[in-house]
Amino acid sequence: MTISEQIKVLCVRCDISEAELARRLKKSPQSFNSKMKRGSFTITDLEAIAEVTGVDFERKFILANGEEV
């Protein structure tokens, strides 16, 4: 699943539209839609999305032995 697909699922589960998410991020719906098409989100963007939707965002690699990086 791409990051854009994950954000779409997040919007559905949080019962907000992508346009509303854009407004909460203080971005225009048009610029947010362009970013969704490109899938060009930074870690900072993803942290901001988590903050405005009230969810946790974790970024980590998990090695075969279970160790997290």
Sequence and secondary structure as in RCSB ss.txt:
>XXXX:A:sequence
MTISEQIKVLCVRCDISEAELARRLKKSPQSFNSKMKRGSFTITDLEAIAEVTGVDFERKFILANGEEV
>XXXX:A:secstr
  HHHHHHHHHHHHT  HHHHHHHTT  HHHHHHHHHHT   HHHHHHHHHHHT       B TTS B 
